[in-house]
């Protein structure tokens, strides 16, 4: 009987010590084991619309200010539009397209996003200065245009994740 009790206590303590809770990322969002990570810099909330290049499957992702991580099927995803404050915008046919490459079983950095309508203003330059590079993408609605900038602030995002977790940062690879 004593051996059985010791075995049960050992099993319970082992299970408790090896179980890890998901770390928190900027509010109620959790960092999952694998997925795509974004940093939304200039707005509180945006919904991105993607289309899988090979399968034509559609996907919408809601991002909130700060760091967001979402699980996405592997493959190449083209950003076809976005919605912000109830207004929808589609990628212009003549502009270059943002394509995200999601690799299986890896954490992929989708970029740091700055949005400006009709374009990015000088008040957003503070976000752009911290990026190693950025690309501008143009979108339009029936009567408005917007510019969405996706940039590389991978080092800053890794540092922010490290500070949020109070441990080593999430291993991220570039996805664009």
Phi and psi in degrees as a GROMACS rama.xvg file:
@    title "Ramachandran Plot"
@    xaxis  label "Phi"
@    yaxis  label "Psi"
@TYPE xy
-63.2208  -39.0475  UNK-2
-64.7579  -39.5349  UNK-3
-64.1573  -42.1805  UNK-4
-64.2021  -44.3912  UNK-5
-60.8609  -40.7211  UNK-6
-63.4619  -44.8445  UNK-7
-64.5523  -43.0381  UNK-8
-63.5563  -43.6333  UNK-9
-61.6186  -42.9441  UNK-10
-63.6268  -44.7196  UNK-11
-65.3096  -45.4367  UNK-12
-64.9554  -38.0226  UNK-13
-64.3527  -42.6954  UNK-14
-64.6433  -40.5277  UNK-15
-68.4044  -36.1748  UNK-16
-78.1157  -24.3965  UNK-17
-94.2516  -15.7599  UNK-18
-76.6188  126.811  UNK-19
-112.454  135.927  UNK-20
-86.4129  153.593  UNK-21
-69.5753  129.701  UNK-22
-69.0406  153.515  UNK-23
-89.2735  145.457  UNK-24
-129.458  117.863  UNK-25
33.6142  73.8391  UNK-26
99.2393  -144.869  UNK-27
-80.5724  -3.15752  UNK-28
-76.5384  145.385  UNK-29
-113.953  152.342  UNK-30
-86.1511  121.597  UNK-31
-88.7531  171.98  UNK-32
-63.9989  -43.4214  UNK-33
-139.633  145.933  UNK-34
163.733  -166.489  UNK-35
-107.11  138.338  UNK-36
-117.578  131.527  UNK-37
-125.256  160.022  UNK-38
-126.72  111.597  UNK-39
-91.1295  117.991  UNK-40
-101.017  -39.5453  UNK-41
-102.366  -10.918  UNK-42
-135.746  164.573  UNK-43
-78.8316  -32.6065  UNK-44
-157.74  141.969  UNK-45
-151.065  145.02  UNK-46
-110.573  122.469  UNK-47
-97.8684  140.318  UNK-48
-113.883  124.957  UNK-49
-120.325  157.849  UNK-50
-130.993  129.568  UNK-51
-70.4937  125.068  UNK-52
-63.8569  -39.7953  UNK-53
-80.4548  -43.7584  UNK-54
-99.7198  -11.1641  UNK-55
66.2287  10.2186  UNK-56
-64.8292  141.52  UNK-57
-100.639  151.721  UNK-58
-147.468  136.191  UNK-59
-121.25  137.321  UNK-60
-128.312  127.869  UNK-61
-94.7778  123.155  UNK-62
-114.234  141.982  UNK-63
-116.144  159.931  UNK-64
-49.9397  139.655  UNK-65
98.2288  -154.934  UNK-66
-92.4535  133.685  UNK-67
-129.115  142.557  UNK-68
-127.046  134.053  UNK-69
-134.439  143.942  UNK-70
-81.0478  129.76  UNK-71
-136.429  141.099  UNK-72
-62.4786  148.911  UNK-73
-67.9577  157.28  UNK-74
128.187  -170.889  UNK-75
-100.376  124.03  UNK-76
-116.486  124.889  UNK-77
-97.116  131.079  UNK-78
-75.2792  115.378  UNK-79
-101.846  -18.3287  UNK-80
178.225  -177.586  UNK-81
-155.505  165.584  UNK-82
-130.26  136.208  UNK-83
-146.729  128.029  UNK-84
54.1467  39.8815  UNK-85
79.1614  0.935915  UNK-86
-107.749  132.214  UNK-87
-99.804  141.183  UNK-88
-131.115  140.917  UNK-89
-113.911  149.585  UNK-90
-62.635  137.654  UNK-91
-72.9757  143.783  UNK-92
-68.8018  -25.1814  UNK-93
-88.3897  -13.1487  UNK-94
-90.2223  162.927  UNK-95
-68.2794  155.909  UNK-96
-108.757  143.794  UNK-97
-85.2719  124.588  UNK-98
-122.426  127.601  UNK-99
-104.221  128.538  UNK-100
-103.48  106.459  UNK-101
-95.0676  123.34  UNK-102
-103.269  144.181  UNK-103
-63.6532  142.077  UNK-104
60.2585  24.9977  UNK-105
-130.388  154.182  UNK-106
-89.985  123.932  UNK-107
-114.734  132.188  UNK-108
-85.1907  116.13  UNK-109
-86.1942  -11.1437  UNK-110
117.15  168.6  UNK-111
-103.332  129.672  UNK-112
-110.933  132.593  UNK-113
-127.914  133.288  UNK-114
-121.901  136.212  UNK-115
-141.875  136.055  UNK-116
-124.466  121.001  UNK-117
-77.1309  -21.7482  UNK-118
-151.164  171.47  UNK-119
-62.5429  135.663  UNK-120
-105.748  173.342  UNK-121
-62.2733  -23.8652  UNK-122
-68.4975  -18.8499  UNK-123
-94.0341  -3.39446  UNK-124
-61.4643  -28.509  UNK-125
-60.2691  -32.1947  UNK-126
-73.5416  -40.0632  UNK-127
-69.984  -31.7608  UNK-128
-62.9688  -30.536  UNK-129
-83.2888  -4.28732  UNK-130
-91.7267  146.377  UNK-131
-71.9116  -37.9387  UNK-132
-157.536  163.813  UNK-133
-151.948  156.701  UNK-134
-123.592  142.107  UNK-135
-100.256  135.489  UNK-136
-126.698  138.661  UNK-137
-107.512  137.528  UNK-138
-133.433  156.471  UNK-139
-144.427  153.394  UNK-140
-115.977  -166.946  UNK-141
-62.0195  -32.3363  UNK-142
-139.593  13.5088  UNK-143
-135.908  157.499  UNK-144
-125.114  153.52  UNK-145
-141.347  154.982  UNK-146
-118.408  127.166  UNK-147
-113.362  124.347  UNK-148
-105.796  128.752  UNK-149
-114.104  120.873  UNK-150
-125.93  169.577  UNK-151
-103.21  101.452  UNK-152
-122.845  47.151  UNK-153
-56.6717  -44.1148  UNK-154
-61.6502  -42.6136  UNK-155
-66.2288  -38.7579  UNK-156
-67.5919  -42.5985  UNK-157
-60.7078  -42.5952  UNK-158
-64.4199  -42.0604  UNK-159
-64.3002  -41.7  UNK-160
-63.0178  -40.7094  UNK-161
-61.7459  -43.5536  UNK-162
-67.576  -37.2201  UNK-163
-67.9551  -35.8502  UNK-164
-89.2887  -15.2183  UNK-165
57.1232  33.6111  UNK-166
-153.777  -165.015  UNK-167
-66.8493  152.933  UNK-168
-76.3827  161.161  UNK-169
-67.2137  132.67  UNK-170
-73.8188  113.579  UNK-171
-118.266  143.779  UNK-172
-116.878  154.977  UNK-173
-69.6631  137.102  UNK-174
-114.36  5.95375  UNK-175
